[in-house]
Amino acid sequence: MKPLTLLAGTLGASFVAMQTYFMPIAGVALFTVASRVEQTTISLLVNRFGLTGGEKSAITKRRVLTFVITVVEMLVSSWYGFTMSNFSLLAIGLAVFTGPG
């Protein structure tokens, strides 16, 4: 097994573990937004540095604007699920760190 494949599997398992533990703390909406922000951010970086073997592509203003619009859209669409009583900065940080990206 290639080391990169093993790493990907480990990260996927860690995401499921974090999701199981922190979903009740952060709530579904907030956890989903955090993990999608992570996925979008990582995809920009992967494309920028050509980490998948494809062509490197610059992070342009258009791509950044698309990223911002995506984040705002996710926040607006899940706004009803946010409450400060279940907000956990640790849970959100771990969702971003171990996200599905």
N, C-alpha and C positions, 0 to 999 in steps of 0.2 A: 504494500500500500504506500502510495506517495505521501510524504510528510504534509503537503498542502491539503490533500484529501482528508487526512487525519485531523488536521487543524480545523478544517471546515466542519467536519462532523462534531468535533468538540465544541465549537462555537454554537452550532445549531442546538446541541443538547443543553448548553448553558443558557441559551435563550429560552428554551422551554422551561427549564428549572426556574429562571428568574420570573418568567411569566406566571408560573404557577404560584410562586411565593408572593410576588408583589401586585398581582392583579387585584386581590381583595383590598390591598392597602391604597393603591393609587386610583383604582377604578378602571374600567375597561376603556373609557374614552381617553383619559389622560395617558394611559399606557400605550394605547394605539397611536396616538399623535406622536409621542416620544419615539417609539420604534420606527415610525414612518419618516420622521425627521432624520433619524440616524441613517436609514436606508437611502434616502435621497442625498444626504451629505456624502456618504461613502461612494455612491455611484458617481458623483461629481469627481471625487478624488481618484477613483479607479480609472475613469476616462481621461483625467488630466495626466496621469502618470503611465497610462497604457499597461496596467497591471495584468490584464487578461490576455495579453499578446496582441491586442488590436492596436490601431493607430492611436497616438496620443492626440487629445483634443484640448484646446485651451478652454479655460473657464471664462466665458465671455459675459458681457453685461446681460445679454438675452438669457443665458442659462441661469445666471444668478437671479434675474427677475422671475423666471419660471419657478425656481426654487422657492423664492419668497411667496409667490402666489400659491404654490402648493401648500406651504406651511400655513398660510393664512386660511386657505380653504379647509384644511384639516381642523384647524382650531375652531373655525366658525361652525363647521358641520357637527362637531362634537361638544360645542359649548354647553349644551344642556346637561351634559354628564359631569361637568366640573363642579366640585364643591370644595371649599377650603377645609372642611372637616376631615376629608380623606386625602388631602394633599401631602405627598411625601417627596421631598427633594431627592432623597436617597433612591427611592423607587424609580423616579424619572431618570436620574443619572444612570442607573443600572440598565434601564430600558434602552437608553441611547447607546450605552457602551456595548451591550450584548445583543443589540437589535438584529433583525433577520437578515440584514445586509451581508 
